[in-house]
């Protein structure tokens, strides 16, 4: 465990105030201390980690995951965790990857926690970030199985959530996309991924790391403006905050609202599926009579049931446009949506048929 005396508490306040300048986030009040930070983490973690949880904490070597690991270590008794193990995934994508692993090891040593390190190979191509994410979560799920973990803890912050919402908004996402990251979701079977820092701004997280002198390193790729998130942070985010200082909190709130709305609409779509779906297809007239938001989700469910991925908004719109006139639309996953004789079916494509 790490001791934290009065000097460290005062240092935390100074660092938190300074963090506002480089993270352009709301100031931390003078009453806010490391103990308050840990209390905030405890409140989130209690809702995510039932007593007896066995936690694998993802540790990149960066400050966010260092803060999460330290807070969970210090709160393990209060949260009644049965086990806490750190896990580092080496993506082998940059020269500093080995140093990241060493930093994660120093953190584990300082906290007195065991650590697992796993190297992965990331597929090349245009989707390196997505490939790295899939490889990382695959490795974490594998290590969780090895340790008997019930939960994998990731260190995404409220700042990360706000950035994700804004990036998806720029792509034209709907409620599903704007709901961004869930505080808890299934990762692999009964294994769950949890994010105890999702309600905390990055500035407070970094101030906590500095106050406790936790080993951490900075990802040099954060300076590469070819990545959309980095360009957002450097070029767009400061200007937006000047217009709306509370933007981070508001975008995070938007994600929560979008998630609740999406859950309600999805429940309505599930109920509609129970009524409409049959082996002969969904009655086109009944589907067209549904509210468009529900009808779109019925089409997505039909695609999922047929073994395909979720169709994009424009593809779903093309399917719904077929309802009054008939025809065929190709969908992801080698699927085709066909309206014929007043019924919509979604299944594997028949070669040679053209779009309607």
C-alpha positions as CSV (number, residue, x, y, z in Angstrom):
1,X,0.0,0.0,0.0
2,X,1.1,3.6,-0.6
3,X,1.1,6.1,2.3
4,X,-0.3,9.6,1.7
5,X,0.4,12.3,4.2
6,X,-0.5,15.9,4.5
7,X,2.3,17.1,2.2
8,X,1.0,14.7,-0.5
9,X,-2.5,16.0,0.0
10,X,-1.3,19.6,-0.5
11,X,0.7,18.5,-3.5
12,X,-2.4,17.0,-5.0
13,X,-4.2,20.3,-4.8
14,X,-1.4,22.2,-6.5
15,X,-1.1,19.6,-9.2
16,X,-4.8,19.4,-9.8
17,X,-4.9,23.2,-10.2
18,X,-2.0,23.0,-12.7
19,X,-3.7,20.1,-14.5
20,X,-6.4,22.5,-15.5
21,X,-3.9,24.4,-17.7
22,X,-2.7,21.5,-19.7
23,X,-5.9,19.4,-19.8
24,X,-8.3,22.4,-20.1
25,X,-10.6,20.9,-17.6
26,X,-12.6,22.3,-14.6
27,X,-10.5,23.3,-11.6
28,X,-10.3,21.0,-8.6
29,X,-11.6,22.8,-5.5
30,X,-9.4,23.3,-2.5
31,X,-11.4,20.8,-0.6
32,X,-10.7,18.0,-3.1
33,X,-8.0,15.6,-1.9
34,X,-6.7,12.2,-2.9
35,X,-9.1,10.7,-0.4
36,X,-11.9,12.4,-2.2
37,X,-10.7,10.9,-5.5
38,X,-10.6,7.4,-4.0
39,X,-14.1,7.9,-2.5
40,X,-15.3,8.8,-6.0
41,X,-13.7,5.7,-7.4
42,X,-15.2,3.6,-4.6
43,X,-18.7,4.9,-5.4
44,X,-18.3,3.9,-9.0
45,X,-16.6,0.6,-8.3
46,X,-19.3,-0.5,-5.8
47,X,-21.9,-0.3,-8.6
48,X,-19.7,-2.3,-10.9
49,X,-17.8,-4.8,-8.7
50,X,-19.9,-6.9,-6.3
51,X,-18.2,-8.1,-3.2
52,X,-15.9,-11.1,-3.9
53,X,-15.0,-9.9,-7.4
54,X,-11.7,-11.0,-8.9
55,X,-10.4,-8.1,-10.9
56,X,-7.8,-8.0,-13.7
57,X,-6.8,-4.4,-14.0
58,X,-5.6,-3.4,-17.5
59,X,-2.4,-1.4,-17.2
60,X,-0.9,0.3,-20.2
61,X,2.0,2.1,-18.4
62,X,0.2,5.4,-18.8
63,X,-1.2,7.6,-16.0
64,X,-4.9,6.8,-16.3
65,X,-4.3,3.0,-15.7
66,X,-1.8,3.8,-13.0
67,X,-4.4,5.8,-11.1
68,X,-7.0,3.0,-11.5
69,X,-4.6,0.3,-10.3
70,X,-3.5,2.4,-7.3
71,X,-7.0,3.3,-6.3
72,X,-8.3,-0.2,-6.6
73,X,-5.3,-1.5,-4.6
74,X,-6.0,1.0,-1.8
75,X,-9.7,0.3,-1.9
76,X,-9.5,-3.5,-2.2
77,X,-10.5,-4.1,1.4
78,X,-13.3,-1.5,1.4
79,X,-14.7,-3.0,-1.8
80,X,-14.1,-6.6,-0.6
81,X,-12.3,-7.7,-3.7
82,X,-11.2,-11.3,-3.7
83,X,-8.3,-10.7,-6.0
84,X,-6.6,-7.9,-7.9
85,X,-4.0,-8.6,-10.6
86,X,-2.5,-6.2,-13.1
87,X,-2.3,-7.0,-16.8
88,X,-0.2,-5.3,-19.5
89,X,-0.7,-5.9,-23.3
90,X,2.3,-5.1,-25.4
91,X,1.1,-4.3,-28.9
92,X,4.6,-4.1,-30.3
93,X,3.6,-1.1,-32.5
94,X,6.3,1.4,-31.5
95,X,9.9,1.5,-30.2
96,X,8.7,2.6,-26.7
97,X,6.5,-0.6,-26.2
98,X,9.2,-2.3,-24.1
99,X,9.5,0.8,-21.9
100,X,5.7,0.8,-21.4
101,X,5.9,-2.8,-20.2
102,X,8.8,-2.0,-17.8
103,X,6.8,1.0,-16.4
104,X,3.8,-1.3,-15.8
105,X,6.1,-3.7,-14.0
106,X,7.5,-0.9,-11.8
107,X,3.9,0.1,-10.9
108,X,3.0,-3.5,-9.9
109,X,6.1,-3.6,-7.7
110,X,5.3,-0.3,-6.0
111,X,1.7,-1.5,-5.4
112,X,2.8,-5.0,-4.3
113,X,0.5,-6.6,-6.9
114,X,1.2,-9.4,-9.4
115,X,1.3,-8.6,-13.1
116,X,0.8,-10.5,-16.3
117,X,2.4,-9.3,-19.5
118,X,1.3,-10.5,-22.9
119,X,2.6,-9.6,-26.4
120,X,0.2,-9.5,-29.3
121,X,0.5,-9.1,-33.1
122,X,-1.7,-6.4,-34.5
123,X,-3.0,-6.9,-38.1
124,X,-1.8,-4.2,-40.5
125,X,-3.9,-2.1,-42.9
126,X,-5.9,1.0,-42.4
127,X,-7.6,-0.1,-39.2
128,X,-4.5,-0.4,-36.9
129,X,-6.3,1.3,-34.0
130,X,-9.3,-1.1,-34.3
131,X,-7.0,-4.0,-34.7
132,X,-5.0,-3.1,-31.6
133,X,-8.2,-2.8,-29.6
134,X,-9.4,-6.2,-30.7
135,X,-6.0,-7.8,-29.9
136,X,-5.9,-6.0,-26.6
137,X,-9.3,-7.2,-25.4
138,X,-8.7,-10.7,-26.7
139,X,-5.5,-10.9,-24.7
140,X,-7.1,-9.4,-21.6
141,X,-9.9,-12.0,-21.8
142,X,-7.4,-14.7,-22.1
143,X,-5.4,-13.5,-19.1
144,X,-8.7,-13.2,-17.1
145,X,-9.5,-16.8,-17.8
146,X,-6.0,-17.8,-16.6
147,X,-6.4,-15.9,-13.3
148,X,-10.1,-16.7,-12.7
149,X,-11.0,-13.0,-12.9
150,X,-14.7,-12.1,-13.0
151,X,-14.0,-8.5,-14.2
152,X,-11.5,-6.7,-16.3
153,X,-11.1,-3.0,-15.2
154,X,-10.2,-0.4,-17.8
155,X,-9.1,3.2,-17.1
156,X,-11.2,5.2,-19.5
157,X,-12.1,8.6,-18.0
158,X,-14.9,11.1,-18.4
159,X,-12.6,13.0,-20.8
160,X,-12.2,10.0,-23.0
161,X,-16.0,9.6,-23.0
162,X,-16.5,13.2,-24.1
163,X,-14.0,12.8,-26.9
164,X,-15.6,9.6,-28.1
165,X,-19.0,11.2,-28.2
166,X,-17.7,14.2,-30.2
167,X,-15.8,12.0,-32.6
168,X,-18.9,9.8,-33.2
169,X,-21.0,13.0,-33.6
170,X,-18.6,14.1,-36.3
171,X,-19.1,10.8,-38.1
172,X,-22.9,11.3,-38.0
173,X,-23.7,8.6,-35.4
174,X,-27.1,8.1,-34.0
175,X,-28.2,7.3,-30.4
176,X,-26.4,3.9,-30.4
177,X,-23.1,5.5,-31.4
178,X,-23.5,8.6,-29.2
179,X,-24.0,6.3,-26.1
180,X,-20.2,5.8,-26.5
181,X,-18.6,3.6,-23.7
182,X,-20.7,1.7,-21.2
183,X,-19.5,1.7,-17.6
184,X,-20.0,-2.1,-17.7
185,X,-20.5,-4.5,-20.6
186,X,-20.0,-8.1,-21.4
187,X,-16.5,-8.9,-22.6
188,X,-16.4,-12.7,-23.0
189,X,-19.1,-14.9,-21.7
190,X,-19.7,-14.0,-18.1
191,X,-16.6,-11.9,-17.9
192,X,-17.4,-8.2,-17.7
193,X,-15.4,-5.1,-18.7
194,X,-15.9,-2.3,-16.2
195,X,-14.7,1.4,-16.2
196,X,-14.6,2.8,-12.7
197,X,-13.1,6.1,-13.8
198,X,-15.7,7.0,-16.4
199,X,-17.2,9.7,-14.2
200,X,-13.9,11.4,-13.4
201,X,-12.1,14.0,-15.5
202,X,-8.6,13.3,-16.7
203,X,-7.1,16.3,-14.8
204,X,-8.0,14.8,-11.5
205,X,-6.8,11.4,-12.5
206,X,-3.4,12.8,-13.5
207,X,-3.1,14.9,-10.4
208,X,-3.7,11.7,-8.3
209,X,-0.9,9.9,-10.1
210,X,1.5,12.8,-9.5
211,X,0.6,13.2,-5.8
212,X,1.3,9.5,-5.2
213,X,4.4,9.5,-7.5
214,X,3.1,6.5,-9.4
215,X,5.3,5.2,-12.2
216,X,3.8,6.1,-15.6
217,X,4.9,7.1,-19.0
218,X,3.5,9.2,-21.8
219,X,2.5,7.6,-25.1
220,X,4.5,9.5,-27.8
221,X,1.8,8.7,-30.4
222,X,-0.4,11.2,-28.6
223,X,1.5,13.9,-30.5
224,X,0.7,12.3,-33.9
225,X,-2.1,14.5,-35.4
226,X,-2.8,12.0,-38.1
227,X,-5.0,10.2,-35.5
228,X,-8.4,11.8,-35.2
229,X,-8.5,11.8,-31.4
230,X,-5.2,13.5,-31.1
231,X,-6.2,16.2,-33.7
232,X,-9.4,16.7,-31.8
233,X,-7.5,17.2,-28.5
234,X,-5.0,19.6,-30.0
235,X,-6.9,21.6,-32.5
236,X,-10.7,21.5,-31.8
237,X,-11.2,20.7,-28.1
238,X,-9.6,23.9,-26.7
239,X,-11.8,26.1,-28.9
240,X,-14.9,24.2,-28.0
241,X,-14.2,24.5,-24.3
242,X,-13.7,28.3,-24.7
243,X,-17.3,28.4,-26.0
244,X,-18.7,25.9,-23.4
245,X,-16.5,25.3,-20.4
246,X,-18.8,22.6,-19.2
247,X,-18.7,20.7,-22.5
248,X,-17.0,17.6,-21.2
249,X,-19.7,17.0,-18.6
250,X,-22.4,17.8,-21.0
251,X,-21.1,15.4,-23.6
252,X,-20.8,12.7,-20.9
253,X,-24.4,13.4,-19.9
254,X,-25.4,13.1,-23.5
255,X,-23.9,9.6,-23.7
256,X,-25.9,8.6,-20.7
257,X,-29.1,10.0,-22.2
258,X,-28.4,8.3,-25.5
259,X,-27.7,5.0,-23.8
260,X,-31.0,5.1,-21.9
261,X,-32.9,6.1,-25.1
262,X,-31.3,3.4,-27.1
263,X,-32.2,0.8,-24.5
264,X,-35.8,1.9,-24.5
265,X,-36.0,1.9,-28.3
266,X,-34.3,-1.5,-28.5
267,X,-36.8,-2.9,-26.1
268,X,-39.6,-1.7,-28.3
269,X,-37.9,-3.3,-31.3
270,X,-37.6,-6.6,-29.5
271,X,-41.3,-6.5,-28.6
272,X,-42.2,-5.7,-32.3
273,X,-40.0,-8.6,-33.4
274,X,-42.0,-10.9,-31.2
275,X,-45.2,-9.8,-32.9
276,X,-44.1,-9.5,-36.5
277,X,-41.5,-12.1,-37.2
278,X,-42.4,-15.4,-38.6
279,X,-40.8,-17.9,-41.0
280,X,-42.5,-16.3,-44.0
281,X,-41.0,-12.8,-43.2
282,X,-42.0,-9.6,-41.6
283,X,-45.2,-8.1,-42.9
284,X,-44.0,-5.0,-44.8
285,X,-47.2,-2.9,-44.1
286,X,-47.0,-3.6,-40.3
287,X,-43.3,-2.7,-40.3
288,X,-43.9,0.5,-42.2
289,X,-46.5,1.5,-39.6
290,X,-44.0,1.4,-36.7
291,X,-42.2,4.6,-35.6
292,X,-39.1,4.9,-37.9
293,X,-36.8,4.7,-34.9
294,X,-38.3,1.3,-33.9
295,X,-38.5,0.1,-37.5
296,X,-34.8,0.7,-38.1
297,X,-33.9,-1.3,-35.0
298,X,-36.2,-4.2,-36.3
299,X,-34.1,-4.2,-39.5
300,X,-30.9,-4.3,-37.5
301,X,-32.2,-7.2,-35.4
302,X,-33.2,-9.1,-38.6
303,X,-29.7,-8.6,-40.0
304,X,-28.1,-9.9,-36.7
305,X,-30.4,-12.9,-36.7
306,X,-29.2,-13.7,-40.2
307,X,-25.6,-13.6,-39.1
308,X,-24.6,-10.2,-40.4
309,X,-23.2,-7.1,-38.9
310,X,-25.3,-4.0,-38.1
311,X,-26.3,-2.2,-41.3
312,X,-25.4,1.5,-41.5
313,X,-28.1,4.1,-41.2
314,X,-28.2,4.7,-45.0
315,X,-28.5,0.9,-45.6
316,X,-31.3,0.6,-43.1
317,X,-33.1,3.5,-44.8
318,X,-32.8,1.8,-48.2
319,X,-34.4,-1.4,-46.7
320,X,-37.3,0.6,-45.3
321,X,-37.7,2.4,-48.6
322,X,-38.4,-1.0,-50.2
323,X,-41.5,-1.7,-48.0
324,X,-44.1,-0.1,-50.2
325,X,-42.7,-1.2,-53.6
326,X,-40.6,-4.3,-53.1
327,X,-37.0,-5.2,-54.2
328,X,-33.7,-6.2,-52.8
329,X,-30.9,-4.3,-50.9
330,X,-27.5,-5.8,-50.2
331,X,-26.3,-5.6,-46.6
332,X,-23.0,-6.2,-44.7
333,X,-22.1,-9.8,-44.1
334,X,-23.1,-11.0,-47.5
335,X,-26.8,-10.5,-46.7
336,X,-29.7,-9.3,-48.8
337,X,-32.9,-7.8,-47.5
338,X,-35.8,-8.6,-49.9
339,X,-39.4,-7.4,-49.9
340,X,-41.6,-9.7,-52.0
341,X,-45.3,-10.3,-51.9
342,X,-45.7,-7.8,-49.0
343,X,-43.1,-9.5,-46.7
344,X,-39.5,-8.6,-45.7
345,X,-36.9,-11.3,-45.4
346,X,-33.2,-11.0,-44.6
347,X,-30.8,-13.8,-45.4
348,X,-27.7,-14.8,-47.4
349,X,-27.4,-13.2,-50.8
350,X,-28.4,-15.0,-54.0
351,X,-25.8,-14.3,-56.6
352,X,-27.0,-12.5,-59.8
353,X,-29.8,-10.5,-58.1
354,X,-29.5,-6.8,-58.4
355,X,-30.4,-4.2,-55.8
356,X,-33.9,-2.9,-55.8
